[in-house]
């Protein structure tokens, strides 16, 4: 089983991004996804910069995948997507059907988690188009994945989002700009001030969602470190960890230790508590509400 680092979902300073991936080059991560998937107005890095990082990571022994933007709204964004699809050097993660169409019949690709692959016919169709790996939708439960794995097309790898705040929805509206009473076209790049997103609380002051520009995330951190053995039994090939601004190398080390069976799953859960930006959850995996934390015995604890 491989460990993948998903695409960076937040807007960071240029120097912070380069430093982050320099640090990730020396971790146990096997696969690294690169690129802007949320908002094209985030301009600290251009495509040429992402390609430079990709080459450095590949030189460090990492498999590199370039991710396309999820929600395309302009001709310029479509143009960037086509440039990524035709890069000719690195594997591409298609995050919308436009990207899939630009890759069909040309090169293999990764079917991203936002393509709504919820049943075997859709998965078989995607494999016939050239997908060599698919990323399970975030809210799919373990029992549904088991069914998918039983009919998995030959040669198709399975990847599961296993750590991080979950990207739940995308919108044409920028919620971070709205929070600051700014129009989207004059957002002043305000999301750069929140390296792990802007926490949205309920009236009772409990964390509910995280605003990340045009993306809405869970406030709690999805964490399936205690399910790695189960995933291995199901035949999962890759587990995805989503980048966060602090303690990422330590999070990778914990997942690697559980993968190597040098750290018990329950001990891993405990050791990760101080490493996470919020409380953990794993409800979706167990077929429960996503913000629930379900014990390994299968009993839900208070959310």
Buried (B, 14 or more C-beta within 10 A) or exposed (E): BBBBBBBBBBBBEEEBBBEBBEEBBEBBBBBBBBBBBBBBBBEBBEBEBBBBBBEBBBEBEBBBBBBBBBBBEEEEBBEBBBBBBEBEEBBBBBBBEBBBEBBBEEBEBBBBBBBEBBEBEBBBEBBEBBBBBBBBBBBBBBEBBEEBBEEBBEEBBBBBBBBBBBBBEBEEEBBBBBBEEBEBEEBEBBBBEBBBBBBBEEEEEEBBBBBBBBBBBBBBBBBBBBBBEBBBEBBBBBBBBBBBBEBBBEBBBBBBBBBEEEBEBEBBBEBBEEBBBBBBBBBBBBBBEBBBBBEEEEEBEEB
